[in-house]
């Protein structure tokens, strides 16, 4: 008695598998025959990481041009400027007699900072008095400000320490005692996870995740817009595709996107960091484990949103609008703890937020899946939620397609 039931279940399973593979085949065919989709899902994930990483390849600024105004014209002032010019961060491009001349060069953007040494600089040092060296920095760019201020401040502190040791020596305190007195609490800075303080090492890990998220989102949106435009009923899923049922359509489409972007994720997150010497101290297996729920959440999120995109160009508009917003909400450019509560909650709607945080913790900070359990389970929750919304949205579209077909059939019979 059980044999016919087993055969029936086996046939049903084969039928489901065939329908799912048919949807998968149709989706791959649709993808590769559309040039716009090919550019977004094939060329963009290949070109964007290479392009962005090439732009920030140097990591830090070197030889930033600055001006020097040496009103002291003494041996001490020349020595200080020589030390500043010897750093790899800045280069004394011009020397002026007055601050007004240096200001003119600064306003013309010939230099990005000015070091001003007053006329009484050497005289006050000789008298044991305190003197001042002014540093004018271009804060319109924080990169210029940080580099110039750091280079000049370090040289001034080093010279101040040396002057103090010389004064102690003159008072009979020499050797180790003079060194301890001049610097009772020595500074020992240890830079973790980004030893070169590079801009690319700080920013690019987040950008790589956003490239995966946004190209996948835009590609799915473009495919949905094309399908709706080519369908005579102007619905997302045509009757020729949904005959197998809602789940088979969703699974077939999602497998297509997942297989393609699993390969792109390996290229973008494992190969690109090694090619451009970005942080990659995490275990590759942990990164791939993180990518499974991230890709699923992104796919189902994109499929849900694509139902409500009337045209393929709409996704591009959303893409351009959301790019910087998603970067800000990810907690990279500004700490999440200082983001307004509403926007912090709003950020967790997007899989990119958990993806960026999880990837940075693994690949830059050396964490494992246990340390990113919050981000990891958040992505799985998003995958389940967005899978449910995708099922609802596609079921609604399928019913709409069937209803349109029935109405046209009734009109045809009436005629």
C-alpha positions in Angstrom: 0.0 0.0 0.0 2.9 2.4 0.7 4.6 1.8 -2.7 2.2 4.0 -4.7 2.5 6.8 -2.1 6.2 6.7 -2.3 6.1 6.7 -6.1 3.7 9.7 -6.0 6.0 11.6 -3.6 9.0 10.7 -5.7 7.3 12.0 -8.9 6.2 15.2 -7.0 9.8 15.8 -5.9 11.0 15.3 -9.4 8.4 17.7 -10.7 9.3 20.3 -8.1 13.0 19.9 -9.0 12.3 20.2 -12.7 10.2 23.4 -12.2 12.9 24.9 -10.0 15.6 24.1 -12.4 13.5 25.5 -15.2 13.1 28.8 -13.3 16.8 28.8 -12.7 17.6 28.3 -16.4 15.2 31.1 -17.4 16.7 33.5 -14.9 20.2 32.8 -16.1 19.1 33.3 -19.7 17.3 36.5 -18.8 20.4 37.8 -16.9 22.9 37.2 -19.7 20.8 38.5 -22.6 20.3 41.9 -20.9 23.3 44.1 -21.3 22.4 46.4 -18.5 22.1 43.5 -16.1 25.4 42.0 -17.3 27.1 45.3 -16.6 25.6 45.4 -13.1 26.0 41.8 -12.0 29.1 40.8 -13.9 31.3 43.8 -14.8 30.5 46.0 -11.9 31.6 43.5 -9.2 34.8 42.9 -11.1 35.6 46.6 -11.9 34.4 48.5 -8.8 36.7 46.9 -6.2 39.7 47.2 -8.4 38.9 50.8 -9.3 38.3 51.9 -5.7 41.3 50.1 -4.3 43.5 51.6 -7.0 42.4 55.1 -6.1 43.4 54.6 -2.5 46.4 52.5 -3.1 48.9 54.9 -1.5 46.9 54.6 1.8 48.3 57.8 3.3 49.3 61.3 2.1 53.0 61.9 1.6 54.9 65.1 0.9 52.0 67.4 1.5 53.2 70.9 0.4 53.4 73.5 3.2 54.9 76.9 3.6 57.3 78.1 6.2 57.6 81.7 7.7 60.9 81.9 9.6 61.0 85.3 11.2 63.7 84.2 13.6 66.3 83.2 11.0 68.3 81.4 13.7 70.1 78.1 13.9 67.3 76.7 16.1 64.5 77.7 13.7 66.4 76.3 10.7 67.0 73.1 12.6 63.3 72.8 13.4 62.2 73.4 9.8 64.8 70.9 8.6 63.4 68.2 10.8 59.8 69.0 9.6 60.9 68.9 6.0 62.6 65.5 6.6 59.4 63.8 7.5 57.7 61.8 4.8 54.3 63.4 5.5 55.0 67.0 4.6 57.4 68.9 2.4 58.3 72.6 2.8 57.4 73.8 -0.6 57.9 77.5 -0.1 59.6 79.9 2.4 58.3 83.4 2.9 59.3 86.4 4.9 55.9 87.4 6.1 52.7 85.6 7.1 50.8 87.7 4.5 52.8 86.2 1.7 52.2 82.7 3.0 48.5 83.4 3.4 48.3 84.3 -0.3 50.0 81.0 -1.3 47.6 79.2 1.0 44.5 80.9 -0.5 45.8 79.9 -4.0 45.9 76.3 -2.8 49.6 76.1 -3.6 50.2 74.9 0.0 47.9 73.2 2.5 49.5 74.6 5.7 51.8 77.1 7.2 54.5 76.9 9.9 55.1 80.3 11.5 58.2 80.8 13.7 58.2 84.2 15.5 61.2 86.6 15.5 61.9 86.0 19.3 62.0 82.2 19.0 65.7 81.8 19.5 66.0 84.6 22.0 63.3 83.1 24.3 64.9 79.6 24.1 68.3 81.1 25.1 66.7 82.9 28.0 64.9 79.8 29.3 61.5 81.2 28.5 58.5 79.7 26.7 58.1 80.4 23.0 55.4 79.6 20.5 55.4 78.0 17.0 52.1 78.5 15.1 50.8 75.8 12.7 48.0 76.8 10.3 46.3 73.7 8.8 43.8 73.3 6.1 40.9 71.7 8.0 38.6 71.7 4.9 40.1 68.2 4.5 40.7 66.2 7.6 43.4 64.2 5.8 45.5 67.4 5.3 44.9 68.6 8.8 45.9 65.3 10.5 49.0 64.8 8.4 50.3 68.4 8.8 49.4 68.7 12.5 50.9 65.3 13.4 54.2 65.9 11.5 54.8 69.4 12.9 53.7 68.6 16.4 56.0 65.5 16.6 59.0 67.6 15.5 58.2 70.4 17.9 57.8 68.0 20.8 61.1 66.3 20.0 62.9 69.7 19.9 61.2 70.7 23.1 62.5 67.6 24.8 66.0 68.2 23.5 66.0 71.8 24.7 64.9 70.7 28.2 67.7 68.1 28.4 70.2 70.8 27.4 68.9 73.1 30.2 69.2 70.3 32.7 72.7 69.6 31.5 73.6 73.2 32.0 72.4 72.9 35.7 74.6 69.8 36.2 71.9 67.1 35.7 73.1 64.8 33.0 72.6 61.3 31.6 69.6 59.1 32.5 68.5 61.5 35.2 68.1 64.3 32.7 66.2 62.1 30.4 63.7 61.0 33.1 63.1 64.5 34.3 62.5 65.8 30.8 60.2 63.0 30.0 58.7 61.5 33.2 55.9 59.7 31.4 57.2 58.6 28.0 54.6 58.2 25.2 54.4 54.8 23.6 51.7 54.7 20.9 50.7 51.3 19.6 48.4 51.4 16.5 46.3 48.3 16.3 44.8 46.6 13.2 45.8 49.5 10.8 49.5 50.0 11.5 50.0 52.4 8.6 47.0 54.5 9.6 45.9 54.1 6.0 42.7 55.5 4.6 42.1 52.5 2.4 42.5 50.0 5.2 39.9 52.0 7.2 37.3 52.6 4.5 37.6 49.9 1.8 36.4 46.9 3.8 33.0 48.7 4.2 33.0 49.7 0.6 33.6 46.1 -0.6 30.5 44.9 1.3 28.4 47.8 0.0 29.5 46.9 -3.6 28.2 43.4 -3.1 24.9 44.7 -1.6 24.2 47.5 -4.1 25.1 45.8 -7.3 23.1 42.7 -6.3 20.1 45.0 -5.3 20.3 47.0 -8.5 20.8 43.9 -10.7 17.7 42.2 -9.3 15.7 45.4 -9.6 16.7 45.7 -13.3 15.7 42.1 -14.0 12.4 42.7 -12.3 11.8 45.9 -14.3 12.7 44.1 -17.6 10.4 41.2 -16.8 7.5 43.5 -16.0 8.1 45.5 -19.2 8.2 42.5 -21.5 5.2 40.9 -19.8 2.0 41.7 -21.7 0.1 42.0 -18.3 2.9 44.2 -16.9 3.3 42.0 -13.8 6.6 40.7 -12.4 6.0 36.9 -12.9 4.5 35.7 -16.1 2.2 32.7 -16.3 4.9 30.7 -18.2 7.2 30.9 -15.2 4.8 30.5 -12.2 3.1 27.4 -13.2 5.2 25.5 -10.7 4.2 27.6 -7.7 5.4 30.6 -5.7 8.1 28.8 -3.8 9.6 27.2 -6.9 9.9 30.5 -8.6 11.5 32.2 -5.5 13.9 29.3 -4.9 14.9 29.1 -8.6 15.6 32.8 -8.8 17.5 33.0 -5.5 19.7 30.1 -6.4 20.7 31.9 -9.6 21.7 35.0 -7.7 23.3 33.2 -4.8 25.6 31.0 -7.0 26.8 34.0 -8.9 27.5 36.2 -5.9 29.0 33.4 -3.9 31.8 33.5 -6.5 31.9 37.3 -6.5 32.1 37.4 -2.7 35.1 35.1 -2.7 36.8 37.4 -5.3 35.9 40.7 -3.6 36.4 39.7 0.0 39.3 37.2 -0.2 41.3 38.0 -3.3 41.0 41.9 -3.5 42.3 42.5 0.1 45.4 40.4 -0.7 46.0 42.1 -4.0 45.9 45.6 -2.5 47.3 44.7 0.9 44.2 45.5 2.8 43.5 44.0 6.2 42.9 40.3 5.9 43.8 38.7 9.2 40.4 36.9 9.6 39.8 33.2 8.8 38.4 32.9 5.2 36.0 30.2 6.3 34.4 32.6 8.8 34.1 35.3 6.2 32.3 32.8 3.8 30.1 31.7 6.7 29.1 35.3 7.3 28.4 35.7 3.5 25.8 32.9 3.4 23.1 34.8 5.5 24.3 38.1 4.1 23.7 37.1 0.5 20.4 35.4 1.3 19.2 38.5 3.2 20.3 40.8 0.4 18.7 38.6 -2.3 15.3 38.3 -0.5 15.4 42.0 0.5 16.0 43.0 -3.2 13.4 40.6 -4.5 10.8 42.1 -2.1 11.7 45.7 -3.0 11.8 44.8 -6.8 8.1 43.9 -6.7 7.3 47.6 -6.1 9.7 49.0 -8.7 7.6 50.0 -11.7 10.5 50.5 -14.1 14.1 49.2 -14.3 15.4 52.8 -14.0 13.8 53.2 -10.6 16.4 50.9 -9.0 19.2 53.2 -10.3 17.5 56.2 -8.7 17.3 54.4 -5.4 20.9 53.2 -5.8 22.2 56.7 -6.2 20.1 58.0 -3.3 21.1 55.3 -0.8 24.8 54.9 -1.5 26.1 57.5 1.0 23.3 56.9 3.4 24.1 53.2 3.7 27.8 54.1 4.3 26.9 56.5 7.1 24.5 54.1 8.7 27.0 51.2 8.6 28.9 52.8 11.6 32.2 53.2 9.7 32.4 56.9 9.0 30.7 57.8 12.3 30.4 55.5 15.4 27.0 53.8 15.7 26.9 54.8 19.4 26.7 58.5 18.4 24.0 58.0 15.7 20.5 59.1 16.6 18.4 56.2 18.0 15.9 56.4 15.1 18.5 56.1 12.4 20.4 53.4 14.3 17.2 51.3 14.3 16.5 52.3 10.7 20.0 51.0 9.7 19.2 47.5 10.8 16.5 47.2 8.0 19.3 46.9 5.5 21.5 43.7 5.5 24.5 45.9 4.6 24.7 47.2 8.2 25.2 43.8 9.8 27.4 42.7 6.8 29.8 45.7 7.1 30.1 45.4 10.9 30.6 41.6 10.8 33.1 41.7 8.0 35.2 44.4 9.6 35.3 42.6 12.9 36.4 39.3 11.2 38.8 40.6 8.5 40.2 43.6 10.2 40.0 42.9 13.9 40.6 39.1 13.7 37.2 38.1 15.3 35.5 34.8 14.8 31.8 33.8 14.4 31.4 33.7 18.2 32.5 37.4 18.5 30.1 38.5 15.8 27.1 36.5 17.0 24.9 39.6 17.0 25.5 40.5 13.4 25.5 36.8 12.3 22.1 36.0 13.8 20.7 39.4 12.7 21.4 38.4 9.1 19.7 35.1 9.6 16.7 36.8 11.1 16.6 39.2 8.1 16.9 36.3 5.7 13.9 34.6 7.3 11.8 37.8 7.5 12.6 38.9 3.9 12.0 35.4 2.6 8.5 35.7 4.1 7.9 39.1 2.5 9.2 37.8 -0.8 6.8 34.9 -0.7 3.9 37.2 0.0 4.9 39.7 -2.7 5.5 37.1 -5.4 2.3 35.3 -4.4 0.5 38.6 -4.9 2.1 39.1 -8.3 1.3 35.6 -9.4 -2.4 36.0 -8.4 -2.4 39.3 -10.3 -0.9 37.6 -13.4 -3.4 34.8 -13.2 -6.3 37.2 -12.8 -5.1 39.3 -15.8 -4.8 36.1 -17.9 -8.4 35.0 -16.9 -9.8 38.5 -17.7 -8.2 38.4 -21.2 -9.5 34.9 -21.8 -13.0 36.0 -20.9 -12.7 39.0 -23.2 -11.5 36.7 -26.0 -14.5 34.3 -25.6 -16.9 37.2 -25.6 -15.5 38.5 -28.8 
